[in-house]
Amino acid sequence: MSIIYIIASYIVAIFPAGWIISAFLTRYESEIEMGKGLRNAGKYIGWLERFLIVTFVWAGEISAIGFIVAAKSVFRFGEIKDKENRKLAEYILIGTLASFSIALAIAYIFKWMGRGG
């Protein structure tokens, strides 16, 4: 398996995937109140979660992705449990599922290509 496929999968999953997700979510930003969080924190969280997902796929530890889902759910629960924050909760869920789906697809595509298709 070529190291080029591994490196390429990280690059594609982190940067272009992030731009796609951001472009997709832009249409919903006018409907929610973003609140006062750290500047660009969502972008960096997305990068890290996609990095971990790609790592787990290459390592053959797909079940470890559940750890990311659980950790993210625990930290976000307090923020999204109120009915007033329903749109924010949906926005976060759409972004998270898009990020996970894209990272999984990219990792598996590059892993398949690295094995010779």
N, CA, C and O atoms as a GROMACS GRO file, in nm:
protein
  468
    1MET      N    1   0.085  -0.117   0.000
    1MET     CA    2   0.000   0.000   0.000
    1MET      C    3   0.091   0.124   0.000
    1MET      O    4   0.181   0.137   0.082
    2SER      N    5   0.065   0.211  -0.091
    2SER     CA    6   0.150   0.328  -0.108
    2SER      C    7   0.118   0.438  -0.006
    2SER      O    8   0.002   0.468   0.022
    3ILE      N    9   0.223   0.495   0.048
    3ILE     CA   10   0.208   0.604   0.144
    3ILE      C   11   0.141   0.726   0.079
    3ILE      O   12   0.080   0.808   0.148
    4ILE      N   13   0.152   0.737  -0.053
    4ILE     CA   14   0.089   0.848  -0.125
    4ILE      C   15  -0.063   0.846  -0.105
    4ILE      O   16  -0.123   0.951  -0.085
    5TYR      N   17  -0.124   0.728  -0.111
    5TYR     CA   18  -0.269   0.718  -0.092
    5TYR      C   19  -0.309   0.756   0.050
    5TYR      O   20  -0.413   0.819   0.071
    6ILE      N   21  -0.228   0.718   0.145
    6ILE     CA   22  -0.257   0.752   0.285
    6ILE      C   23  -0.250   0.903   0.305
    6ILE      O   24  -0.343   0.962   0.360
    7ILE      N   25  -0.143   0.964   0.259
    7ILE     CA   26  -0.126   1.109   0.274
    7ILE      C   27  -0.236   1.184   0.198
    7ILE      O   28  -0.294   1.279   0.251
    8ALA      N   29  -0.265   1.141   0.077
    8ALA     CA   30  -0.368   1.206  -0.005
    8ALA      C   31  -0.505   1.196   0.063
    8ALA      O   32  -0.583   1.291   0.058
    9SER      N   33  -0.534   1.083   0.126
    9SER     CA   34  -0.664   1.069   0.192
    9SER      C   35  -0.680   1.168   0.306
    9SER      O   36  -0.789   1.222   0.328
   10TYR      N   37  -0.572   1.193   0.380
   10TYR     CA   38  -0.579   1.292   0.488
   10TYR      C   39  -0.600   1.432   0.431
   10TYR      O   40  -0.683   1.509   0.480
   11ILE      N   41  -0.525   1.466   0.329
   11ILE     CA   42  -0.534   1.600   0.270
   11ILE      C   43  -0.674   1.625   0.215
   11ILE      O   44  -0.734   1.730   0.241
   12VAL      N   45  -0.726   1.530   0.139
   12VAL     CA   46  -0.859   1.547   0.078
   12VAL      C   47  -0.968   1.549   0.185
   12VAL      O   48  -1.060   1.630   0.177
   13ALA      N   49  -0.959   1.463   0.285
   13ALA     CA   50  -1.061   1.457   0.389
   13ALA      C   51  -1.062   1.582   0.476
   13ALA      O   52  -1.167   1.622   0.526
   14ILE      N   53  -0.947   1.642   0.496
   14ILE     CA   54  -0.941   1.757   0.585
   14ILE      C   55  -0.977   1.887   0.514
   14ILE      O   56  -1.065   1.960   0.559
   15PHE      N   57  -0.912   1.917   0.404
   15PHE     CA   58  -0.931   2.049   0.344
   15PHE      C   59  -1.045   2.059   0.243
   15PHE      O   60  -1.142   2.130   0.271
   16PRO      N   61  -1.040   1.993   0.129
   16PRO     CA   62  -1.152   2.008   0.035
   16PRO      C   63  -1.286   1.965   0.097
   16PRO      O   64  -1.388   2.028   0.070
   17ALA      N   65  -1.286   1.861   0.177
   17ALA     CA   66  -1.410   1.818   0.241
   17ALA      C   67  -1.464   1.928   0.332
   17ALA      O   68  -1.585   1.951   0.337
   18GLY      N   69  -1.376   1.994   0.403
   18GLY     CA   70  -1.417   2.105   0.490
   18GLY      C   71  -1.480   2.218   0.412
   18GLY      O   72  -1.578   2.278   0.456
   19TRP      N   73  -1.425   2.248   0.296
   19TRP     CA   74  -1.481   2.355   0.213
   19TRP      C   75  -1.619   2.316   0.162
   19TRP      O   76  -1.710   2.400   0.156
   20ILE      N   77  -1.636   2.191   0.125
   20ILE     CA   78  -1.766   2.143   0.075
   20ILE      C   79  -1.870   2.151   0.186
   20ILE      O   80  -1.981   2.199   0.163
   21ILE      N   81  -1.836   2.105   0.304
   21ILE     CA   82  -1.928   2.108   0.417
   21ILE      C   83  -1.964   2.253   0.452
   21ILE      O   84  -2.080   2.284   0.476
   22SER      N   85  -1.865   2.339   0.455
   22SER     CA   86  -1.888   2.480   0.486
   22SER      C   87  -1.981   2.544   0.384
   22SER      O   88  -2.073   2.618   0.420
   23ALA      N   89  -1.957   2.517   0.256
   23ALA     CA   90  -2.043   2.572   0.151
   23ALA      C   91  -2.185   2.521   0.165
   23ALA      O   92  -2.281   2.596   0.145
   24PHE      N   93  -2.200   2.395   0.200
   24PHE     CA   94  -2.332   2.336   0.216
   24PHE      C   95  -2.406   2.398   0.335
   24PHE      O   96  -2.526   2.424   0.325
   25LEU      N   97  -2.336   2.422   0.446
   25LEU     CA   98  -2.400   2.473   0.567
   25LEU      C   99  -2.427   2.622   0.563
   25LEU      O  100  -2.506   2.673   0.643
   26THR      N  101  -2.363   2.693   0.474
   26THR     CA  102  -2.379   2.839   0.465
   26THR      C  103  -2.526   2.877   0.449
   26THR      O  104  -2.569   2.979   0.503
   27ARG      N  105  -2.602   2.799   0.376
   27ARG     CA  106  -2.743   2.831   0.352
   27ARG      C  107  -2.826   2.832   0.479
   27ARG      O  108  -2.934   2.892   0.482
   28TYR      N  109  -2.779   2.766   0.585
   28TYR     CA  110  -2.854   2.758   0.710
   28TYR      C  111  -2.810   2.861   0.814
   28TYR      O  112  -2.880   2.882   0.913
   29GLU      N  113  -2.699   2.924   0.793
   29GLU     CA  114  -2.644   3.014   0.895
   29GLU      C  115  -2.733   3.134   0.924
   29GLU      O  116  -2.729   3.185   1.036
   30SER      N  117  -2.810   3.180   0.829
   30SER     CA  118  -2.899   3.293   0.853
   30SER      C  119  -3.017   3.256   0.944
   30SER      O  120  -3.082   3.344   1.000
   31GLU      N  121  -3.044   3.127   0.958
   31GLU     CA  122  -3.157   3.082   1.038
   31GLU      C  123  -3.123   3.056   1.184
   31GLU      O  124  -3.212   3.034   1.266
   32ILE      N  125  -2.996   3.058   1.217
   32ILE     CA  126  -2.957   3.025   1.354
   32ILE      C  127  -2.876   3.137   1.416
   32ILE      O  128  -2.814   3.219   1.346
   33GLU      N  129  -2.877   3.139   1.547
   33GLU     CA  130  -2.792   3.232   1.621
   33GLU      C  131  -2.668   3.155   1.662
   33GLU      O  132  -2.675   3.060   1.740
   34MET      N  133  -2.556   3.197   1.609
   34MET     CA  134  -2.433   3.121   1.629
   34MET      C  135  -2.379   3.129   1.771
   34MET      O  136  -2.308   3.038   1.814
   35GLY      N  137  -2.411   3.232   1.844
   35GLY     CA  138  -2.360   3.243   1.980
   35GLY      C  139  -2.214   3.288   1.981
   35GLY      O  140  -2.155   3.318   1.878
   36LYS      N  141  -2.160   3.292   2.100
   36LYS     CA  142  -2.022   3.337   2.115
   36LYS      C  143  -1.933   3.219   2.147
   36LYS      O  144  -1.918   3.181   2.263
   37GLY      N  145  -1.877   3.164   2.045
   37GLY     CA  146  -1.782   3.055   2.061
   37GLY      C  147  -1.645   3.100   2.016
   37GLY      O  148  -1.626   3.216   1.978
   38LEU      N  149  -1.552   3.012   2.021
   38LEU     CA  150  -1.418   3.042   1.972
   38LEU      C  151  -1.421   3.060   1.820
   38LEU      O  152  -1.488   2.984   1.750
   39ARG      N  153  -1.350   3.157   1.772
   39ARG     CA  154  -1.346   3.182   1.628
   39ARG      C  155  -1.282   3.062   1.557
   39ARG      O  156  -1.174   3.017   1.595
   40ASN      N  157  -1.349   3.011   1.456
   40ASN     CA  158  -1.304   2.898   1.372
   40ASN      C  159  -1.297   2.765   1.447
   40ASN      O  160  -1.239   2.669   1.396
   41ALA      N  161  -1.355   2.758   1.565
   41ALA     CA  162  -1.349   2.633   1.642
   41ALA      C  163  -1.416   2.518   1.567
   41ALA      O  164  -1.365   2.407   1.565
   42GLY      N  165  -1.531   2.545   1.506
   42GLY     CA  166  -1.601   2.441   1.431
   42GLY      C  167  -1.517   2.385   1.318
   42GLY      O  168  -1.519   2.265   1.291
   43LYS      N  169  -1.443   2.473   1.252
   43LYS     CA  170  -1.356   2.430   1.142
   43LYS      C  171  -1.247   2.336   1.195
   43LYS      O  172  -1.220   2.232   1.135
   44TYR      N  173  -1.185   2.374   1.305
   44TYR     CA  174  -1.077   2.293   1.361
   44TYR      C  175  -1.129   2.161   1.418
   44TYR      O  176  -1.063   2.058   1.406
   45ILE      N  177  -1.248   2.164   1.479
   45ILE     CA  178  -1.308   2.041   1.528
   45ILE      C  179  -1.335   1.947   1.411
   45ILE      O  180  -1.309   1.827   1.420
   46GLY      N  181  -1.388   2.001   1.301
   46GLY     CA  182  -1.412   1.920   1.181
   46GLY      C  183  -1.284   1.859   1.127
   46GLY      O  184  -1.282   1.742   1.090
   47TRP      N  185  -1.179   1.938   1.121
   47TRP     CA  186  -1.050   1.886   1.073
   47TRP      C  187  -1.005   1.769   1.159
   47TRP      O  188  -0.965   1.665   1.108
   48LEU      N  189  -1.013   1.788   1.291
   48LEU     CA  190  -0.967   1.684   1.384
   48LEU      C  191  -1.053   1.558   1.375
   48LEU      O  192  -1.001   1.447   1.376
   49GLU      N  193  -1.186   1.576   1.367
   49GLU     CA  194  -1.269   1.456   1.360
   49GLU      C  195  -1.248   1.382   1.228
   49GLU      O  196  -1.246   1.259   1.228
   50ARG      N  197  -1.231   1.453   1.118
   50ARG     CA  198  -1.205   1.384   0.991
   50ARG      C  199  -1.067   1.318   0.992
   50ARG      O  200  -1.050   1.210   0.936
   51PHE      N  201  -0.968   1.381   1.055
   51PHE     CA  202  -0.835   1.322   1.069
   51PHE      C  203  -0.845   1.189   1.146
   51PHE      O  204  -0.787   1.089   1.106
   52LEU      N  205  -0.919   1.191   1.257
   52LEU     CA  206  -0.934   1.069   1.337
   52LEU      C  207  -1.009   0.960   1.262
   52LEU      O  208  -0.973   0.843   1.270
   53ILE      N  209  -1.113   0.998   1.190
   53ILE     CA  210  -1.190   0.899   1.114
   53ILE      C  211  -1.102   0.833   1.008
   53ILE      O  212  -1.104   0.711   0.994
   54VAL      N  213  -1.026   0.912   0.935
   54VAL     CA  214  -0.936   0.856   0.833
   54VAL      C  215  -0.833   0.764   0.900
   54VAL      O  216  -0.803   0.656   0.849
   55THR      N  217  -0.780   0.807   1.013
   55THR     CA  218  -0.683   0.725   1.086
   55THR      C  219  -0.744   0.591   1.127
   55THR      O  220  -0.681   0.486   1.111
   56PHE      N  221  -0.865   0.595   1.181
   56PHE     CA  222  -0.930   0.472   1.224
   56PHE      C  223  -0.959   0.379   1.107
   56PHE      O  224  -0.947   0.257   1.120
   57VAL      N  225  -0.997   0.434   0.992
   57VAL     CA  226  -1.023   0.350   0.875
   57VAL      C  227  -0.894   0.283   0.829
   57VAL      O  228  -0.892   0.163   0.805
   58TRP      N  229  -0.786   0.360   0.818
   58TRP     CA  230  -0.658   0.302   0.775
   58TRP      C  231  -0.608   0.198   0.874
   58TRP      O  232  -0.545   0.100   0.836
   59ALA      N  233  -0.636   0.219   1.003
   59ALA     CA  234  -0.592   0.125   1.106
   59ALA      C  235  -0.684   0.003   1.118
   59ALA      O  236  -0.654  -0.091   1.191
   60GLY      N  237  -0.796   0.006   1.045
   60GLY     CA  238  -0.891  -0.104   1.053
   60GLY      C  239  -0.972  -0.105   1.180
   60GLY      O  240  -1.027  -0.208   1.219
   61GLU      N  241  -0.981   0.009   1.245
   61GLU     CA  242  -1.054   0.021   1.372
   61GLU      C  243  -1.179   0.107   1.355
   61GLU      O  244  -1.195   0.209   1.422
   62ILE      N  245  -1.265   0.065   1.266
   62ILE     CA  246  -1.384   0.143   1.233
   62ILE      C  247  -1.474   0.163   1.355
   62ILE      O  248  -1.540   0.266   1.366
   63SER      N  249  -1.477   0.068   1.447
   63SER     CA  250  -1.562   0.081   1.565
   63SER      C  251  -1.516   0.195   1.656
   63SER      O  252  -1.595   0.244   1.737
   64ALA      N  253  -1.392   0.237   1.644
   64ALA     CA  254  -1.342   0.348   1.726
   64ALA      C  255  -1.408   0.480   1.689
   64ALA      O  256  -1.402   0.576   1.766
   65ILE      N  257  -1.470   0.487   1.573
   65ILE     CA  258  -1.540   0.609   1.532
   65ILE      C  259  -1.656   0.636   1.628
   65ILE      O  260  -1.695   0.751   1.647
   66GLY      N  261  -1.709   0.531   1.687
   66GLY     CA  262  -1.813   0.549   1.789
   66GLY      C  263  -1.765   0.633   1.905
   66GLY      O  264  -1.844   0.705   1.966
   67PHE      N  265  -1.637   0.626   1.936
   67PHE     CA  266  -1.578   0.709   2.041
   67PHE      C  267  -1.593   0.857   2.007
   67PHE      O  268  -1.624   0.938   2.094
   68ILE      N  269  -1.570   0.892   1.883
   68ILE     CA  270  -1.583   1.032   1.840
   68ILE      C  271  -1.728   1.077   1.852
   68ILE      O  272  -1.756   1.186   1.901
   69VAL      N  273  -1.818   0.993   1.806
   69VAL     CA  274  -1.961   1.026   1.813
   69VAL      C  275  -2.003   1.047   1.958
   69VAL      O  276  -2.071   1.144   1.990
   70ALA      N  277  -1.962   0.957   2.045
   70ALA     CA  278  -1.999   0.966   2.187
   70ALA      C  279  -1.939   1.091   2.251
   70ALA      O  280  -2.008   1.163   2.323
   71ALA      N  281  -1.813   1.116   2.227
   71ALA     CA  282  -1.748   1.233   2.286
   71ALA      C  283  -1.812   1.362   2.239
   71ALA      O  284  -1.836   1.453   2.319
   72LYS      N  285  -1.839   1.371   2.112
   72LYS     CA  286  -1.900   1.493   2.058
   72LYS      C  287  -2.041   1.510   2.112
   72LYS      O  288  -2.083   1.623   2.141
   73SER      N  289  -2.115   1.402   2.126
   73SER     CA  290  -2.251   1.408   2.179
   73SER      C  291  -2.252   1.458   2.323
   73SER      O  292  -2.336   1.540   2.360
   74VAL      N  293  -2.161   1.407   2.404
   74VAL     CA  294  -2.155   1.448   2.544
   74VAL      C  295  -2.127   1.597   2.557
   74VAL      O  296  -2.192   1.666   2.636
   75PHE      N  297  -2.033   1.647   2.481
   75PHE     CA  298  -1.998   1.788   2.491
   75PHE      C  299  -2.104   1.879   2.434
   75PHE      O  300  -2.121   1.991   2.482
   76ARG      N  301  -2.176   1.836   2.333
   76ARG     CA  302  -2.277   1.918   2.268
   76ARG      C  303  -2.414   1.908   2.334
   76ARG      O  304  -2.500   1.993   2.309
   77PHE      N  305  -2.438   1.808   2.418
   77PHE     CA  306  -2.571   1.785   2.473
   77PHE      C  307  -2.623   1.906   2.550
   77PHE      O  308  -2.738   1.946   2.529
   78GLY      N  309  -2.543   1.963   2.636
   78GLY     CA  310  -2.586   2.077   2.716
   78GLY      C  311  -2.624   2.196   2.630
   78GLY      O  312  -2.709   2.276   2.667
   79GLU      N  313  -2.562   2.206   2.518
   79GLU     CA  314  -2.583   2.318   2.427
   79GLU      C  315  -2.713   2.304   2.347
   79GLU      O  316  -2.773   2.404   2.309
   80ILE      N  317  -2.755   2.182   2.321
   80ILE     CA  318  -2.865   2.162   2.227
   80ILE      C  319  -2.990   2.100   2.289
   80ILE      O  320  -3.083   2.065   2.216
   81LYS      N  321  -2.995   2.086   2.421
   81LYS     CA  322  -3.110   2.019   2.482
   81LYS      C  323  -3.233   2.107   2.492
   81LYS      O  324  -3.344   2.056   2.510
   82ASP      N  325  -3.218   2.238   2.482
   82ASP     CA  326  -3.331   2.330   2.492
   82ASP      C  327  -3.406   2.340   2.360
   82ASP      O  328  -3.346   2.334   2.253
   83LYS      N  329  -3.539   2.354   2.370
   83LYS     CA  330  -3.621   2.366   2.249
   83LYS      C  331  -3.586   2.492   2.169
   83LYS      O  332  -3.602   2.494   2.047
   84GLU      N  333  -3.539   2.594   2.238
   84GLU     CA  334  -3.504   2.719   2.169
   84GLU      C  335  -3.384   2.699   2.075
   84GLU      O  336  -3.366   2.776   1.981
   85ASN      N  337  -3.306   2.599   2.101
   85ASN     CA  338  -3.185   2.575   2.022
   85ASN      C  339  -3.203   2.463   1.919
   85ASN      O  340  -3.105   2.404   1.874
   86ARG      N  341  -3.326   2.433   1.883
   86ARG     CA  342  -3.351   2.324   1.790
   86ARG      C  343  -3.280   2.344   1.656
   86ARG      O  344  -3.219   2.251   1.604
   87LYS      N  345  -3.286   2.465   1.602
   87LYS     CA  346  -3.222   2.491   1.473
   87LYS      C  347  -3.070   2.474   1.484
   87LYS      O  348  -3.006   2.422   1.393
   88LEU      N  349  -3.014   2.520   1.597
   88LEU     CA  350  -2.870   2.503   1.618
   88LEU      C  351  -2.835   2.355   1.627
   88LEU      O  352  -2.735   2.310   1.572
   89ALA      N  353  -2.919   2.279   1.698
   89ALA     CA  354  -2.895   2.134   1.711
   89ALA      C  355  -2.899   2.067   1.574
   89ALA      O  356  -2.816   1.981   1.544
   90GLU      N  357  -2.997   2.105   1.492
   90GLU     CA  358  -3.007   2.047   1.359
   90GLU      C  359  -2.887   2.086   1.272
   90GLU      O  360  -2.836   2.005   1.196
   91TYR      N  361  -2.843   2.211   1.284
   91TYR     CA  362  -2.727   2.260   1.210
   91TYR      C  363  -2.603   2.179   1.246
   91TYR      O  364  -2.527   2.136   1.159
   92ILE      N  365  -2.583   2.159   1.376
   92ILE     CA  366  -2.468   2.082   1.424
   92ILE      C  367  -2.477   1.938   1.376
   92ILE      O  368  -2.377   1.880   1.333
   93LEU      N  369  -2.595   1.880   1.382
   93LEU     CA  370  -2.614   1.742   1.340
   93LEU      C  371  -2.589   1.725   1.191
   93LEU      O  372  -2.524   1.628   1.149
   94ILE      N  373  -2.639   1.816   1.110
   94ILE     CA  374  -2.615   1.811   0.966
   94ILE      C  375  -2.464   1.819   0.938
   94ILE      O  376  -2.411   1.741   0.860
   95GLY      N  377  -2.397   1.913   1.001
   95GLY     CA  378  -2.253   1.930   0.981
   95GLY      C  379  -2.174   1.808   1.026
   95GLY      O  380  -2.082   1.764   0.956
   96THR      N  381  -2.210   1.752   1.140
   96THR     CA  382  -2.140   1.635   1.192
   96THR      C  383  -2.160   1.514   1.101
   96THR      O  384  -2.064   1.445   1.067
   97LEU      N  385  -2.283   1.488   1.063
   97LEU     CA  386  -2.309   1.372   0.977
   97LEU      C  387  -2.246   1.388   0.839
   97LEU      O  388  -2.196   1.292   0.782
   98ALA      N  389  -2.249   1.509   0.786
   98ALA     CA  390  -2.182   1.534   0.658
   98ALA      C  391  -2.032   1.511   0.670
   98ALA      O  392  -1.970   1.449   0.584
   99SER      N  393  -1.974   1.562   0.778
   99SER     CA  394  -1.831   1.548   0.801
   99SER      C  395  -1.791   1.401   0.814
   99SER      O  396  -1.693   1.357   0.753
  100PHE      N  397  -1.866   1.326   0.895
  100PHE     CA  398  -1.837   1.184   0.914
  100PHE      C  399  -1.852   1.107   0.784
  100PHE      O  400  -1.766   1.026   0.748
  101SER      N  401  -1.961   1.133   0.712
  101SER     CA  402  -1.988   1.061   0.587
  101SER      C  403  -1.881   1.085   0.483
  101SER      O  404  -1.833   0.992   0.418
  102ILE      N  405  -1.843   1.211   0.467
  102ILE     CA  406  -1.741   1.245   0.368
  102ILE      C  407  -1.607   1.183   0.407
  102ILE      O  408  -1.536   1.129   0.322
  103ALA      N  409  -1.571   1.191   0.535
  103ALA     CA  410  -1.443   1.135   0.580
  103ALA      C  411  -1.438   0.984   0.560
  103ALA      O  412  -1.338   0.930   0.514
  104LEU      N  413  -1.547   0.916   0.593
  104LEU     CA  414  -1.552   0.771   0.572
  104LEU      C  415  -1.541   0.736   0.424
  104LEU      O  416  -1.465   0.647   0.386
  105ALA      N  417  -1.615   0.807   0.341
  105ALA     CA  418  -1.611   0.779   0.197
  105ALA      C  419  -1.472   0.801   0.141
  105ALA      O  420  -1.420   0.718   0.067
  106ILE      N  421  -1.411   0.912   0.176
  106ILE     CA  422  -1.277   0.944   0.125
  106ILE      C  423  -1.176   0.839   0.173
  106ILE      O  424  -1.096   0.790   0.094
  107ALA      N  425  -1.180   0.806   0.301
  107ALA     CA  426  -1.085   0.707   0.354
  107ALA      C  427  -1.099   0.573   0.285
  107ALA      O  428  -0.999   0.511   0.248
  108TYR      N  429  -1.222   0.527   0.267
  108TYR     CA  430  -1.242   0.398   0.202
  108TYR      C  431  -1.207   0.401   0.053
  108TYR      O  432  -1.155   0.303   0.000
  109ILE      N  433  -1.235   0.512  -0.014
  109ILE     CA  434  -1.198   0.523  -0.156
  109ILE      C  435  -1.047   0.517  -0.171
  109ILE      O  436  -0.996   0.444  -0.257
  110PHE      N  437  -0.974   0.592  -0.090
  110PHE     CA  438  -0.828   0.591  -0.101
  110PHE      C  439  -0.769   0.458  -0.055
  110PHE      O  440  -0.667   0.413  -0.108
  111LYS      N  441  -0.830   0.395   0.042
  111LYS     CA  442  -0.783   0.263   0.087
  111LYS      C  443  -0.803   0.162  -0.026
  111LYS      O  444  -0.716   0.079  -0.051
  112TRP      N  445  -0.918   0.168  -0.094
  112TRP     CA  446  -0.946   0.080  -0.207
  112TRP      C  447  -0.847   0.107  -0.321
  112TRP      O  448  -0.795   0.013  -0.381
  113MET      N  449  -0.822   0.234  -0.352
  113MET     CA  450  -0.727   0.269  -0.457
  113MET      C  451  -0.586   0.223  -0.422
  113MET      O  452  -0.512   0.181  -0.511
  114GLY      N  453  -0.549   0.230  -0.295
  114GLY     CA  454  -0.418   0.188  -0.251
  114GLY      C  455  -0.396   0.039  -0.262
  114GLY      O  456  -0.282  -0.008  -0.267
  115ARG      N  457  -0.504  -0.035  -0.266
  115ARG     CA  458  -0.495  -0.181  -0.282
  115ARG      C  459  -0.499  -0.222  -0.427
  115ARG      O  460  -0.496  -0.342  -0.458
  116GLY      N  461  -0.507  -0.126  -0.515
  116GLY     CA  462  -0.507  -0.156  -0.658
  116GLY      C  463  -0.646  -0.160  -0.720
  116GLY      O  464  -0.665  -0.215  -0.828
  117GLY      N  465  -0.744  -0.102  -0.647
  117GLY     CA  466  -0.880  -0.093  -0.702
  117GLY      C  467  -0.946  -0.222  -0.698
  117GLY      O  468  -1.061  -0.234  -0.739
   0.00000   0.00000   0.00000
